[in-house]
Amino acid sequence: MTGKHYLLDAISRKPVDRIPVVPFIHVNFVKAFFKRDDIDPIVDTIRVYDHFGFDIIHRNCTIEAQAIEV
C-alpha cells in the first residue's frame, strides 16, 4: 500500500494498519538537515522523508498574493 492509499483510506474512514504520516517539510529544513544550501529541493526532500520513514505525497504549488480591487 502506498502513502497515497493510506491517506485516502484514512480520510474515507476505511480500516488501515497504520496512520499515514505526511508532514510538510520546508526547504529550509532540508538545507539544515544536510548542512548545505546547494540542495535539490525534490530529490533531497524525498531523502529526508525516507530518512524519517514518512509517507511521501508530493505537493508542488505556489500561492501568489494578488491585489484585490474594491
N, C-alpha and C positions, 0 to 999 in steps of 0.2 A: 504494500500500500504506500502511495506517495504522500508527501506532506500535504499536497493539494487535496487528496482524497480524505485524509484525516480531518482537515479543516472543514471541508464541505459536509462530511458526515456529522461532525460535532455540531456544526451550525444547524443541520437538519434534525438534530436530536436522535441520530442513529447511534447504535452502540459502537464504541471504538475501544481498543485495548489500551489506549493512552491518549492524553490530551495533546493536540498539536501545539508546539511552541514556535511562534513566528515573531520574534521581536523586531522592531525597527532598529537597524544598526546604521548609524550615520557615518559618512565617510571620515569624519574626524576621529571616530573611534577606531576605524580600520587603520588610519595613519598612526595612531598612538599604539595600537596593538603590534604593528610591525616596526615601530620606531623609525619611520621614514616617511617622507612626503611624496615620494615618487611611486605611488601605488596604481594598480589598475582597479578602478572602482567596482568593476563587476567581478573579475577573477578573484581579487583579494578579499572582497566581501564574502564571496562564496567560501573561501578558505576559512574565514572567521566563523561563519555559520557551521561548517563542518567541524571545526575545532571544538566548538561548544556543544555539538550534537543537536543544533536547532534544525527545524524543518525549513526548507528554502522555498519561499514563494516570492518570486521576483516581482518587484514593483519598479516602474521607471516612469515617473511623471514629474512635470514641473508646473507649479501653480504660479502664474504671474498675476500680480495685482494690476488691475486696470482702473482707471479713473471712471467714476460713475457721475454722469451729468444729472443734476437735479433740476 
